[in-house]
Amino acid sequence: MSDRAPVDVRDNPEKHRFEAYVEEELAGFSAYELNDRGISIMHTEVDDAFEGQGVGSALVRQMLDRIRQDDDLRVTVLCPFVTSWLRKHPGYQDLLRR
C-alpha cells in the first residue's frame, strides 16, 4: 500500500455521504441517513478506476473513525461492503447499534 496515493475522506452532509478523494478526484462514497437512532450506512461505491487500490477500506475506516468521535452516535449497517469490512475489523463493533 505504500505506493498508493493517500485517501482523504470528507463528510458531505448536503449529499448525506462520506466521500473518498484520491489526489482531489472523487474515488468513492458511502451514503448514509441520520435519524434519532444514529446513523445508517446505506451503500458504498468505489469508482472502477480505483477498484483494488484500498479506497473502499480507507473510506470505511476513516468514516467510522469520524463517527466514533461522536460518543452518542450508533451505527446501523445496511451496506454489504461495510458489513464485510466490520467482520474483518472487530475493533469497530462497539459502534454498532444493538
N, C-alpha and C positions, 0 to 999 in steps of 0.2 A: 504494500500500500504506500510505501514511501515515494514511489514515482508518480502517484496520483495527485491531482490538484486537490487542495482542501475544499471541503464542502461547507458553505456558510448557510445556516438555516435561520430564516426570519419568519416571525409571525405576521400574517396579513389578515388582520381582523375583519377588514371590509369584505374579503372573499371567504372568510371562515376557513382558512387553511394555513398550515406551515409550509413554507416554500424553501426548497433547496437550490442554492446557486453554486455553480462552478465557474470561476472566473467571470462573475457577473452575468452568466447565462442561466436562465431558469432551467434546472435539470429535472425537477420533480416536485411533488407536493403531497401533503396529507390533508385531506378535507376533514373538518370537524364541525360539531354542533355543540354549543354551550346551552346548558339548561340548569334548572335548580338542583339537579343531582350531580352536576360536574361537567365533564367534557366527554363527548362520544367521538371516537376516531372512526370515521365512516369509510374512507377509501384512500389508498395511496397509489400514486402513479410515478414512474420514472420514465423520462423520455428515452426512446430507443437508442439515441446516440450516447446515452450514459449508462446503459444496461451493463451489468457485470463489473462496474467500477466502484462498488461500495457506496454509491449515492443513497440508495434506499436505507441501508443500515445506519449511515451517518445521519440521515434525516430523522429516523425514528429515535435514535439515541439522543440527539440534540433536542428534539421535540419533547421527549419525556423528561429530560433534564430541566427544561424550562417549566414544564407542568409541575415538576417536583418542587419548584421554588414557591408555589402557592400551596401552603400547607392544607388548605381546606378543599382543594380540587381533587376529585377522584375520577378515574378514567374507566370508561366503558369502551371495549374494543369490538367493532363490527367488521373491521378490515382484516382479511385473512393474512396479509403480509405482516401486519403488526402482531397479530396473534402468534404467528410462526416465530417472529423475532423474539417475542417475550418468552417463548418456551426455551430459547437458547440463552436467555439473559435473565435468570431468576432474580437478580438483584433489583429488578424493577417491579416485581409482583406486588410490593406494598402500595403502589399507586392505583391498583385495580379496585374498582367498586365491587364489593362482595354482596 
